[in-house]
């Protein structure tokens, strides 16, 4: 049977206690962050776009008000995450005149994984815990060996040097490595739980949140704005061309009118002259008739 020194047993109990405390704290933070990510993602997925609405047109402003009211009443940290999204929402009018709400920045830049997860789940710290457990186990082993080595001394009898205490060192040497083995085993178990149970679940929930945000409120891109500007410019060019055609037709009418007015004026002047001559002849005839009547 392996003889385990009492300090090694106490150190191993301390390693188990540290492992239990760190594991419980990690699982608690991971569960809280996971529930928050799932809550906000499920809330955003609960809204549906109107039938026949294209995703490229953005979110209807009236529906966005409903989303803001509901997400603004969520508990922390969901409310903080939503406020970050809301601050980057812009209203954009398409060339057709349709108003839509868009994200001015992609969701991954609005909610980077470091600020979302690390603030409520200290992943970088928990990734260092396995190294701490391994280091403590090795340290206990080396301290025990160092203490055992201090009991060695050389005695001289009859001109013969004899090492005293080697028996105790060799008999307890196997037990001194128990702390290193336990530290390595606990660090391996902690890594497996942290990677598989915590980090993987949080990463999947984070990606689901980004997907739900992008589906409900699409991000406006420079390419989309450039295409809209080109479409608007084409419409304006067509409108200007139509206006130019109308102006040209009007000017043609005016020129035709300018050419016909002098002819009409000349004909009218001739008619007026003939009418004046006839009126003058009629007046002379009336005057002669009046003179005859008087005679």
C-alpha positions as CSV (number, residue, x, y, z in Angstrom):
1,X,0.0,0.0,0.0
2,X,1.3,3.5,-0.9
3,X,2.0,5.7,2.1
4,X,0.6,9.1,1.4
5,X,2.0,11.9,3.6
6,X,-0.5,14.0,5.5
7,X,0.5,17.3,3.9
8,X,-0.1,15.6,0.5
9,X,-3.6,14.5,1.6
10,X,-4.4,18.0,2.8
11,X,-3.1,19.5,-0.5
12,X,-5.2,17.1,-2.5
13,X,-8.3,18.0,-0.5
14,X,-7.5,21.7,-1.2
15,X,-7.3,20.9,-4.9
16,X,-10.6,19.2,-4.9
17,X,-12.2,22.1,-3.1
18,X,-10.7,24.6,-5.5
19,X,-11.9,22.5,-8.4
20,X,-15.5,22.3,-7.0
21,X,-15.7,26.0,-6.3
22,X,-14.4,27.1,-9.7
23,X,-16.6,24.5,-11.5
24,X,-19.7,25.7,-9.6
25,X,-19.0,29.4,-10.4
26,X,-18.2,28.7,-14.0
27,X,-21.5,26.7,-14.5
28,X,-23.5,29.4,-12.8
29,X,-22.1,32.2,-15.0
30,X,-22.4,30.1,-18.1
31,X,-26.0,29.2,-17.4
32,X,-27.0,32.8,-16.7
33,X,-25.3,34.1,-19.9
34,X,-26.8,31.2,-21.9
35,X,-30.3,32.0,-20.7
36,X,-29.9,35.7,-21.5
37,X,-28.7,35.0,-25.0
38,X,-31.5,32.6,-25.6
39,X,-34.1,35.0,-24.2
40,X,-33.2,37.9,-26.5
41,X,-32.8,35.6,-29.5
42,X,-36.2,34.0,-28.9
43,X,-37.8,37.5,-28.4
44,X,-36.4,38.7,-31.8
45,X,-37.5,35.5,-33.5
46,X,-41.0,35.9,-32.2
47,X,-41.7,38.8,-34.6
48,X,-42.6,38.0,-38.1
49,X,-42.4,40.3,-41.2
50,X,-45.6,41.2,-43.0
51,X,-46.7,38.8,-45.7
52,X,-45.2,39.8,-49.1
53,X,-42.5,42.0,-47.5
54,X,-39.1,41.5,-48.9
55,X,-36.1,41.3,-46.5
56,X,-34.3,43.9,-48.6
57,X,-36.8,46.5,-47.7
58,X,-35.9,46.4,-44.0
59,X,-38.1,46.3,-40.9
60,X,-41.4,48.2,-41.0
61,X,-41.1,51.3,-38.6
62,X,-44.4,50.4,-36.9
63,X,-43.2,46.8,-36.2
64,X,-39.8,48.2,-35.0
65,X,-41.7,50.2,-32.3
66,X,-43.3,47.0,-31.1
67,X,-39.9,45.3,-31.0
68,X,-38.4,48.2,-29.1
69,X,-41.1,48.2,-26.5
70,X,-40.9,44.5,-25.9
71,X,-37.1,44.2,-25.9
72,X,-36.8,47.4,-23.7
73,X,-38.7,45.6,-20.9
74,X,-36.4,42.6,-20.8
75,X,-34.2,42.0,-17.8
76,X,-30.5,42.6,-17.8
77,X,-28.3,41.8,-19.6
78,X,-30.8,41.4,-22.5
79,X,-31.8,45.1,-22.2
80,X,-28.2,46.3,-22.5
81,X,-27.6,44.2,-25.6
82,X,-30.8,45.4,-27.2
83,X,-29.9,49.1,-26.5
84,X,-26.6,48.5,-28.3
85,X,-28.6,47.2,-31.3
86,X,-31.2,50.0,-31.1
87,X,-28.5,52.7,-31.2
88,X,-27.3,51.4,-34.6
89,X,-30.8,51.2,-36.2
90,X,-31.3,53.8,-39.0
91,X,-34.4,54.7,-41.1
92,X,-33.7,54.5,-44.8
93,X,-36.0,55.4,-47.7
94,X,-35.7,53.3,-50.9
95,X,-36.0,54.9,-54.4
96,X,-39.6,53.7,-54.4
97,X,-40.3,55.8,-51.3
98,X,-40.7,52.8,-48.9
99,X,-39.3,53.5,-45.4
100,X,-37.5,50.7,-43.6
101,X,-35.4,50.2,-40.5
102,X,-31.9,48.9,-41.1
103,X,-28.8,48.2,-39.1
104,X,-26.1,50.7,-39.9
105,X,-23.5,48.2,-38.7
106,X,-23.4,44.4,-39.0
107,X,-24.7,42.6,-35.8
108,X,-21.3,41.0,-35.1
109,X,-19.7,44.4,-34.9
110,X,-22.5,45.8,-32.7
111,X,-22.3,42.8,-30.3
112,X,-18.8,41.4,-30.4
113,X,-18.5,38.1,-28.6
114,X,-15.9,39.4,-26.2
115,X,-18.2,42.1,-24.9
116,X,-21.3,39.9,-24.8
117,X,-19.8,36.8,-23.2
118,X,-16.7,38.0,-21.3
119,X,-18.6,40.6,-19.4
120,X,-20.9,38.0,-17.8
121,X,-18.9,34.8,-18.3
122,X,-15.1,35.1,-17.5
123,X,-14.0,32.6,-20.1
124,X,-10.4,33.7,-20.2
125,X,-10.1,33.2,-16.4
126,X,-11.7,29.7,-16.5
127,X,-9.4,28.7,-19.3
128,X,-6.5,29.4,-17.0
129,X,-7.9,27.3,-14.1
130,X,-6.6,23.9,-15.5
131,X,-3.1,25.3,-15.5
132,X,-3.5,26.5,-12.0
133,X,-4.7,23.1,-10.8
134,X,-1.8,21.4,-12.6
135,X,0.7,23.9,-11.2
136,X,-0.6,23.5,-7.6
137,X,-0.4,19.7,-7.8
138,X,3.2,19.8,-9.1
139,X,4.1,22.4,-6.5
140,X,2.8,20.1,-3.7
141,X,4.9,17.2,-5.0
142,X,8.1,19.3,-5.3
143,X,7.6,20.8,-1.8
144,X,7.1,17.3,-0.3
145,X,10.2,16.0,-2.1
146,X,12.1,19.1,-0.9
147,X,11.0,18.6,2.7
148,X,12.1,14.9,2.5
149,X,15.4,15.9,1.1
150,X,16.1,18.2,4.0
151,X,16.1,15.0,6.2
152,X,19.0,13.5,4.4
153,X,22.4,13.9,5.9
154,X,25.8,12.2,5.7
155,X,27.3,10.6,8.8
156,X,31.0,9.6,9.0
157,X,32.0,6.6,11.0
158,X,35.3,4.8,10.8
159,X,36.2,6.9,7.8
160,X,33.0,5.7,6.1
161,X,30.4,8.2,4.8
162,X,26.8,7.0,5.2
163,X,23.7,8.7,3.9
164,X,21.1,8.8,6.7
165,X,17.3,9.3,5.8
166,X,17.3,7.7,2.4
167,X,14.8,5.0,3.6
168,X,12.1,7.5,4.5
169,X,12.6,9.4,1.2
170,X,12.2,6.3,-1.0
171,X,9.3,4.8,1.0
172,X,7.2,8.1,0.8
173,X,8.3,9.1,-2.7
174,X,5.3,7.3,-4.5
175,X,2.8,9.1,-2.3
176,X,4.3,12.4,-3.0
177,X,3.2,12.2,-6.7
178,X,-0.4,11.7,-5.8
179,X,-1.0,15.5,-5.7
180,X,0.4,15.9,-9.3
181,X,-1.8,13.1,-10.6
182,X,-4.9,14.5,-9.0
183,X,-4.0,18.0,-10.3
184,X,-3.6,16.7,-13.8
185,X,-6.9,14.7,-13.6
186,X,-8.8,17.7,-12.3
187,X,-7.4,20.0,-14.9
188,X,-8.4,17.5,-17.7
189,X,-11.9,17.2,-16.3
190,X,-12.2,21.0,-16.0
191,X,-11.1,21.6,-19.6
192,X,-13.6,19.0,-20.9
193,X,-16.5,20.6,-19.0
194,X,-15.5,24.2,-19.9
195,X,-15.0,23.5,-23.6
196,X,-17.9,21.2,-24.2
197,X,-20.6,22.3,-21.8
198,X,-19.9,26.0,-21.4
199,X,-18.0,27.5,-24.3
200,X,-19.7,25.5,-27.0
201,X,-23.2,26.2,-25.7
202,X,-22.5,29.9,-25.3
203,X,-21.0,30.1,-28.8
204,X,-24.0,28.5,-30.4
205,X,-26.4,30.8,-28.4
206,X,-24.4,33.8,-29.5
207,X,-24.5,32.8,-33.2
208,X,-28.3,32.2,-32.9
209,X,-28.7,35.7,-31.5
210,X,-26.8,37.3,-34.4
211,X,-28.8,35.3,-36.9
212,X,-32.1,36.3,-35.3
213,X,-31.0,40.0,-35.3
214,X,-29.9,39.9,-39.0
215,X,-33.2,38.2,-40.1
216,X,-35.4,40.7,-38.3
217,X,-33.4,43.9,-39.0
218,X,-31.1,43.5,-42.1
219,X,-28.0,45.6,-42.2
220,X,-27.7,48.3,-44.9
221,X,-24.6,47.9,-47.0
222,X,-22.7,50.4,-49.1
223,X,-23.5,48.3,-52.1
224,X,-27.2,48.6,-51.5
225,X,-27.0,52.3,-51.1
226,X,-24.9,52.6,-54.4
227,X,-27.5,50.5,-56.3
228,X,-30.3,52.7,-54.9
229,X,-28.4,55.8,-56.0
230,X,-27.9,54.4,-59.5
231,X,-31.6,53.5,-59.7
232,X,-32.6,57.0,-58.5
233,X,-30.2,58.6,-61.0
234,X,-31.7,56.5,-63.9
235,X,-35.2,57.6,-62.9
236,X,-34.2,61.2,-62.8
237,X,-32.5,61.0,-66.1
238,X,-35.6,59.5,-67.6
239,X,-37.7,62.2,-66.1
240,X,-35.4,64.9,-67.4
241,X,-35.5,63.4,-70.8
242,X,-39.3,63.3,-70.8
243,X,-39.3,66.9,-69.7
244,X,-36.9,67.9,-72.4
245,X,-39.2,66.3,-75.0
246,X,-42.2,68.2,-73.7
247,X,-40.3,71.5,-73.7
248,X,-39.2,70.8,-77.3
249,X,-42.8,70.1,-78.4
250,X,-43.9,73.3,-76.7
251,X,-41.2,75.3,-78.4
252,X,-42.2,73.9,-81.8
253,X,-45.8,74.9,-81.1
254,X,-44.7,78.4,-80.2
255,X,-42.5,78.7,-83.3
256,X,-45.4,77.5,-85.5
257,X,-47.6,80.1,-83.8
258,X,-45.1,82.8,-84.3
259,X,-45.0,82.0,-88.1
260,X,-48.8,82.0,-88.5
261,X,-49.6,85.1,-86.4
262,X,-48.2,87.6,-89.0
263,X,-50.2,85.9,-91.8
264,X,-53.4,86.1,-89.7
265,X,-52.7,89.7,-88.8
266,X,-52.2,90.6,-92.5
267,X,-55.4,88.9,-93.6
268,X,-57.3,90.5,-90.7
269,X,-55.9,94.0,-91.7
270,X,-57.0,93.4,-95.3
271,X,-60.5,92.5,-94.1
272,X,-60.6,95.5,-91.9
273,X,-59.6,97.8,-94.8
274,X,-62.2,96.3,-97.1
275,X,-64.8,96.7,-94.4
276,X,-63.8,100.4,-93.9
277,X,-64.1,101.1,-97.6
278,X,-67.5,99.5,-97.8
279,X,-68.6,101.4,-94.7
280,X,-67.3,104.7,-96.1
281,X,-69.2,104.0,-99.4
282,X,-72.3,103.2,-97.5
283,X,-71.9,106.4,-95.5
284,X,-71.5,108.5,-98.6
285,X,-74.7,106.9,-100.1
286,X,-76.6,107.7,-96.9
287,X,-75.4,111.2,-97.0
288,X,-76.5,111.7,-100.6
289,X,-79.9,110.2,-99.8
290,X,-80.3,112.5,-96.8
291,X,-79.5,115.6,-99.0
292,X,-82.0,114.5,-101.6
293,X,-84.7,114.1,-99.0
294,X,-84.0,117.6,-97.7
295,X,-84.3,119.1,-101.2
